[in-house]
Amino acid sequence: MENIEANDISQQPLTSTMEDYVEAIFNLGEEKRNVRVKDIAKRLGVKMPTVSNMLKTLSKRGLIDYEKYEYLELTDKGSDVGREIHRRHHVLRGFLNNILKIDFERADAEACKMEHAISPSTLDSLIDFMEFIQICPRAGSNFLDYFHEYRLHGQEEDKCIERMKEFANGFKGQIKTMEDVGEKNDGA
């Protein structure tokens, strides 16, 4: 009966708090050789008994190897979970900070909240969007600057017309360059 219960526990979804602990352990493990209860407590701003209780839960779920008063480490499963949570956090913080220009501290805090709810496919779409607006000839870094300006000042008709003209002129040059490259490749 106990084995069935343990299996049921390990198959249940992790709570956002559990994910925060796994991410903290993952990040601490990247920073230092040995992870201790007091390191986690300090990182998460909680008391050591609270950490100890959560470590028991994470151990039952097969995410960490932990013995009381010893160092702890993530299992392979725990490392996979920690790596994925860290990736989500990093991507979301980058989007908020680099694309939307939200200050780093706030972006970091908001990413921590968002990372628990976003699905892998939505995150992949967000990554594709970030790459698109940074490298696509139609977008590029000017696009982000203009977006930031729009957020600060709203829509200014004169600026919109000016931006459209700049875009059209720049786009014509990029099309010509791409056509020239294409002709060279066809002739080769």
C-alpha positions as CSV (number, residue, x, y, z in Angstrom):
1,M,0.0,0.0,0.0
2,E,2.8,2.4,0.8
3,N,4.5,1.9,-2.6
4,I,1.2,2.8,-4.4
5,E,0.9,5.9,-2.3
6,A,4.5,6.9,-3.0
7,N,3.9,6.4,-6.8
8,D,0.7,8.5,-6.6
9,I,2.6,11.3,-4.9
10,S,5.4,11.3,-7.4
11,Q,2.9,11.6,-10.3
12,Q,1.0,14.6,-9.0
13,P,1.8,18.0,-10.5
14,L,4.3,20.1,-8.5
15,T,2.9,23.2,-6.8
16,S,4.5,26.6,-7.6
17,T,6.2,26.5,-4.1
18,M,7.7,23.1,-4.9
19,E,9.0,24.4,-8.2
20,D,10.5,27.4,-6.4
21,Y,12.4,25.0,-4.1
22,V,13.6,22.8,-7.0
23,E,14.7,25.9,-8.9
24,A,16.6,27.3,-5.8
25,I,18.3,24.0,-5.3
26,F,19.2,23.8,-9.0
27,N,20.6,27.3,-9.0
28,L,22.5,26.8,-5.8
29,G,24.0,23.6,-7.1
30,E,25.2,25.5,-10.1
31,E,26.8,28.1,-7.9
32,K,28.4,26.0,-5.2
33,R,29.5,22.4,-4.7
34,N,27.4,21.5,-1.7
35,V,23.8,22.7,-1.1
36,R,22.6,22.9,2.5
37,V,19.3,23.6,4.2
38,K,20.5,27.0,5.4
39,D,21.5,28.0,1.8
40,I,18.0,27.3,0.6
41,A,16.4,29.1,3.5
42,K,18.5,32.2,2.8
43,R,17.8,32.1,-0.9
44,L,14.0,31.8,-0.5
45,G,13.7,33.9,2.7
46,V,12.2,31.2,4.8
47,K,13.1,29.5,8.1
48,M,15.1,26.3,8.1
49,P,12.3,24.1,9.6
50,T,10.1,25.1,6.6
51,V,12.9,24.1,4.2
52,S,13.3,20.7,6.0
53,N,9.6,20.0,5.7
54,M,9.6,20.8,2.0
55,L,12.8,18.7,1.4
56,K,10.9,15.7,2.9
57,T,8.2,16.2,0.3
58,L,10.6,16.6,-2.6
59,S,12.5,13.5,-1.5
60,K,9.2,11.5,-1.5
61,R,8.6,12.7,-5.0
62,G,12.0,11.5,-6.1
63,L,13.4,15.0,-6.9
64,I,16.2,15.1,-4.3
65,D,18.5,12.9,-2.4
66,Y,18.4,14.2,1.2
67,E,19.2,12.9,4.6
68,K,18.7,15.1,7.7
69,Y,21.8,17.2,8.6
70,E,23.5,16.3,5.3
71,Y,24.1,18.0,2.0
72,L,21.4,17.4,-0.5
73,E,21.4,17.1,-4.3
74,L,18.8,16.8,-7.0
75,T,18.2,13.5,-8.6
76,D,18.2,13.2,-12.4
77,K,14.5,13.8,-12.4
78,G,15.0,16.8,-10.1
79,S,17.7,18.2,-12.2
80,D,15.5,18.0,-15.3
81,V,12.7,19.8,-13.5
82,G,15.1,22.4,-12.1
83,R,16.7,23.0,-15.5
84,E,13.3,23.5,-17.1
85,I,12.1,25.9,-14.4
86,H,15.3,27.9,-14.7
87,R,14.9,28.0,-18.5
88,R,11.4,29.3,-18.2
89,H,12.5,32.0,-15.7
90,H,15.4,33.1,-17.8
91,V,13.3,33.4,-21.0
92,L,10.4,35.2,-19.3
93,R,12.7,37.6,-17.5
94,G,14.5,38.3,-20.7
95,F,11.3,39.1,-22.5
96,L,10.1,41.4,-19.7
97,N,13.4,43.1,-19.3
98,N,14.8,43.2,-22.8
99,I,11.7,43.4,-24.9
100,L,9.2,45.2,-22.7
101,K,11.9,47.2,-20.9
102,I,10.6,46.4,-17.4
103,D,13.4,47.0,-14.9
104,F,15.4,43.9,-14.0
105,E,14.3,43.5,-10.4
106,R,10.6,43.7,-11.3
107,A,11.1,41.5,-14.4
108,D,12.8,38.9,-12.2
109,A,10.0,38.9,-9.7
110,E,7.3,38.8,-12.3
111,A,9.1,36.0,-14.2
112,C,9.1,34.0,-11.0
113,K,5.3,34.2,-10.8
114,M,4.8,33.5,-14.5
115,E,7.2,30.5,-14.8
116,H,4.8,28.2,-13.0
117,A,1.8,28.8,-15.3
118,I,3.3,28.9,-18.8
119,S,3.2,25.7,-20.9
120,P,6.3,24.6,-22.8
121,S,4.6,25.2,-26.2
122,T,3.6,28.8,-25.2
123,L,7.2,29.4,-23.9
124,D,8.6,28.1,-27.3
125,S,6.2,30.5,-29.1
126,L,7.5,33.3,-26.9
127,I,11.1,32.4,-27.7
128,D,10.3,32.3,-31.5
129,F,8.6,35.8,-31.2
130,M,11.7,37.2,-29.4
131,E,14.0,35.8,-32.0
132,F,11.7,37.1,-34.8
133,I,11.6,40.7,-33.6
134,Q,15.3,40.7,-33.1
135,I,16.4,39.3,-36.4
136,C,13.6,39.7,-38.9
137,P,14.3,42.6,-41.4
138,R,10.7,43.9,-40.8
139,A,11.3,44.2,-37.1
140,G,14.8,44.5,-35.7
141,S,16.1,46.5,-32.8
142,N,14.6,49.8,-34.1
143,F,11.2,48.1,-33.8
144,L,11.8,47.6,-30.1
145,D,13.0,51.1,-29.6
146,Y,9.8,52.4,-31.3
147,F,7.7,50.1,-29.2
148,H,9.3,51.5,-26.0
149,E,8.8,55.0,-27.2
150,Y,5.2,54.3,-27.9
151,R,4.7,52.9,-24.4
152,L,6.2,56.1,-22.9
153,H,4.5,58.6,-25.1
154,G,1.5,56.9,-26.8
155,Q,0.8,57.2,-30.5
156,E,2.1,60.3,-32.2
157,E,0.9,60.6,-35.7
158,D,3.9,62.5,-37.1
159,K,6.3,59.9,-35.6
160,C,4.3,57.0,-37.1
161,I,4.5,58.5,-40.6
162,E,8.2,59.2,-40.1
163,R,8.8,55.6,-38.8
164,M,6.8,54.2,-41.8
165,K,9.0,56.2,-44.2
166,E,12.2,55.0,-42.5
167,F,10.9,51.5,-42.5
168,A,10.0,51.6,-46.2
169,N,13.4,53.1,-47.2
170,G,15.3,50.6,-45.1
171,F,13.2,47.7,-46.3
172,K,13.9,48.6,-49.9
173,G,17.6,48.5,-49.3
174,Q,17.3,45.1,-47.5
175,I,15.3,43.7,-50.4
176,K,17.8,44.9,-52.9
177,T,20.7,43.3,-50.9
178,M,18.8,40.0,-50.6
179,E,18.0,40.0,-54.3
180,D,21.7,40.6,-55.1
181,V,22.7,37.7,-52.9
182,G,20.1,35.5,-54.6
183,E,21.3,36.4,-58.1
184,K,24.9,35.6,-57.1
185,N,23.8,32.2,-55.7
186,D,21.8,31.5,-58.8
187,G,24.7,32.4,-61.1
188,A,27.2,30.3,-59.1
